[in-house]
């Protein structure tokens, strides 16, 4: 019996390729060559399934070249690389990898908050550059973490994980804003209080962004929002580039309108706004919030299980547009 043909668009753990090869004829990209959109579309032609990451844009143009495509399984919880409406219209199932990365991503969000508050990378660069001659009372003084006010914008599973860490581990006063308010038992678990967006911006000592990217959240934090924040506040973005206006943020950091920022995601990444590279009061990491070996393996396995579950057994694990199954 001939096997269904799938594409694995980026390099992934070899055991995942081996698992997929038990069920499918797999074209992979273990060399991790960058494929521009037209090349990706050409590779998808003739395939029924695709294993993608957040970097592959799947939209109407790509789908038009690949009429046989039935499923795109994203190895990411975020899926703003998918035009979900176009996929649904063409009957293409979309899946993502929720839950398996919640705790590691929340760990990282908190690590970035602490690194930013306590000026970890800035002080390390100073030391490595041989500039440390003697101790002084005001050297690299940062902001307090314990007992401060933690503001969270976007209170999904990862936001709740960060809230629990702040409230229970560091005695922080946690406030949040979200499209919808959490159920009372979840608010109690997170020790988090719901506030309006403006109060969140004004009150937070550390503002952590964990909301998904969509046209509605584009530049949710821009110059007007930064102007409402305390001059001593820190901004942490582990959500998506585009949620923050990076040019406005770089200007605010340069002019000390806020104290510092910690950024794991960027508008137009892997490009980084050049002004962010010139200001010292920002910690920059290359989109690694979920990057632990067990978590990345769990994400890859869940994406593979979605392909096998759907194409072999007719039952995906974590569908985003289950209406196409009807
Ligand atoms: C996710 O899972 O959405 C992470 O940002 C990795 O892309």
Boltz pocket constraint, residues with backbone or C-beta under 6 A from the ligand:
constraints:
  - pocket:
      binder: B
      contacts: [[A, 54], [A, 75], [A, 76], [A, 77], [A, 78], [A, 79], [A, 97], [A, 101], [A, 238], [A, 239], [A, 287], [A, 290]]
      max_distance: 6.0
